[in-house]
Amino acid sequence: MRNRVLGGTGIEVSPYCLGTMMFGFVGNADHDECVRIIHTALDEGINFIDTADMYSAGESESRRRSSARR
């Protein structure tokens, strides 16, 4: 996948973004499945992940954080 520069920032991001609004009690409540989805996206070269504290009252951010590779 060919990355693109995000505006004038110099930051390279994938042309696709993984949206996490439905990660949590609003959509997909299965924590492990959400983590697997994030890992699959990263494995496929997606490095642009949309999250916000208002998505499932912060649950989507929590799932993103717990998916961090150690």
N, C-alpha and C positions, 0 to 999 in steps of 0.2 A: 504494500500500500504506500502510495506516495504522499508524504505529509505536506502541509501547506503552512506558510507563515501567517500567524494571526495578526492581521492589521499591521501596524508599524511597531509591534512589540519585539519582533525577532524570535518569538516563541513558535516552535514548530508543533502543529497539532495534526491529528488525523483528519481526513475529510469527513469522517463519520463521528457522531457524538452518541454516547450511551446516555439516554435519559433515565433518571432514577426516581421520577415522581411517584411511580407505582410500587416502589420497594418499601414495604411496610404494611401497616394495617389498612391503608386505603386500597391497596391492590394486592400484591403478592405478599402474603404474611409468612411465607416459608423462608426463614433466614438463610439456611444452607443453599437453597436454590438461588437466592439473590447473589450470594457470594460466588457461586458457580458461574452465573451469568457474567458477573464482573470479571472473573478470571478468564473466561472464554473471550470476552471483548479484548482484554489486555493481550492475550495470546495471539489474537488476530491482528494486533497492531493498533487498536483503538486506544488513544491516550487522552481523549477529550471526554470527560464525564461530567454531565450536568447534575448538580445536586443543590439543594437549598434547605435551610433549617425549617422551612414551612412544609416540606414534603413529609407527610405522615408524622407531623410534629417532631421532626428531627430524626426519625427512624431511618430514613434513607441515608443520611450522613453517617449514622452509626454503622449501618451495614457496609457502606463504602470503607469506612475506617477499619472495620474488622476484617475486610478482605485484603488489607495491605500485606504484601509479601514480606516475610521476615528473612 
